[in-house]
Amino acid sequence: MRLLKIFKKKNKTSLKCDDCKTTYKGIPLCFSSDFPHYYYSIPPNEIDERVELEKNLCVIDKTHFFHKGRVTIPILDFDEDLYF
C-alpha cells in the first residue's frame, strides 16, 4: 500500500509552512482552516456586515452557523494520529 510507505518514511520527509515559515520533519498530520469554506464566497466589502466571528464560531447572515472542531483519526500501524 503506497500510503503506508509514505507514513513509514516520516523521518525522511519535511514540510515548510507557508504561513509561519517553520520547517517540520515528517509528513503533515494536522490540518485546519481559519474560516469555513462558505466564508470565502462572501465579497470582502460585505464581510463586516454579514459575518460574526468568535474564537470557535462563525455565523454568516444569521442563518449559517459553523463551529470549529477537531476530528482525531487513528492511523493503523503508525504511532501518530491524523487531526482534521
LUMTOR-818869 format. One line per field, with one value per residue (C-alpha): residue number from 1; chain; x, y, z. Coordinates in steps of 0.2 Angstrom, whole numbers, padded with zeros to 4 digits. Layout:
// residues N
seq = [NUM,...]
mol = [A,...]
east = [X,...]
north = [Y,...]
up = [Z,...]
***
This chain:
// residues 84
seq = [1,2,3,4,5,6,7,8,9,10,11,12,13,14,15,16,17,18,19,20,21,22,23,24,25,26,27,28,29,30,31,32,33,34,35,36,37,38,39,40,41,42,43,44,45,46,47,48,49,50,51,52,53,54,55,56,57,58,59,60,61,62,63,64,65,66,67,68,69,70,71,72,73,74,75,76,77,78,79,80,81,82,83,84]
mol = [A,A,A,A,A,A,A,A,A,A,A,A,A,A,A,A,A,A,A,A,A,A,A,A,A,A,A,A,A,A,A,A,A,A,A,A,A,A,A,A,A,A,A,A,A,A,A,A,A,A,A,A,A,A,A,A,A,A,A,A,A,A,A,A,A,A,A,A,A,A,A,A,A,A,A,A,A,A,A,A,A,A,A,A]
east = [0000,0008,0001,0008,0025,0024,0020,0034,0046,0041,0058,0064,0050,0049,0037,0039,0024,0019,0012,0025,0040,0044,0051,0043,0050,0039,0023,0009,-0004,-0013,-0025,-0036,-0044,-0046,-0063,-0077,-0076,-0093,-0084,-0073,-0088,-0093,-0087,-0073,-0083,-0098,-0089,-0090,-0109,-0113,-0101,-0099,-0083,-0078,-0064,-0073,-0089,-0093,-0111,-0115,-0131,-0138,-0143,-0127,-0118,-0100,-0092,-0073,-0069,-0056,-0058,-0044,-0042,-0031,-0019,-0016,0002,0008,0012,0003,-0015,-0022,-0030,-0043]
north = [0000,0016,0027,0016,0018,0037,0036,0024,0037,0051,0055,0057,0070,0088,0102,0121,0130,0144,0155,0153,0148,0134,0118,0102,0085,0071,0071,0084,0076,0091,0101,0116,0131,0149,0150,0139,0137,0147,0162,0164,0166,0182,0198,0207,0223,0213,0203,0215,0217,0198,0188,0187,0179,0172,0160,0144,0150,0159,0165,0170,0180,0174,0158,0148,0143,0135,0128,0124,0107,0093,0076,0063,0049,0035,0028,0009,0003,0021,0030,0046,0051,0062,0078,0087]
up = [0000,-0006,0008,0021,0013,0014,0033,0037,0028,0041,0046,0028,0024,0028,0026,0026,0032,0020,0034,0049,0038,0050,0043,0051,0050,0044,0035,0040,0051,0057,0046,0049,0042,0049,0041,0034,0015,0014,0021,0006,-0006,0003,-0006,0005,0007,0014,0027,0042,0040,0036,0047,0066,0071,0088,0093,0088,0080,0063,0059,0042,0038,0055,0046,0044,0059,0059,0074,0073,0080,0078,0072,0078,0066,0071,0058,0059,0062,0064,0081,0077,0073,0059,0066,0055]
***
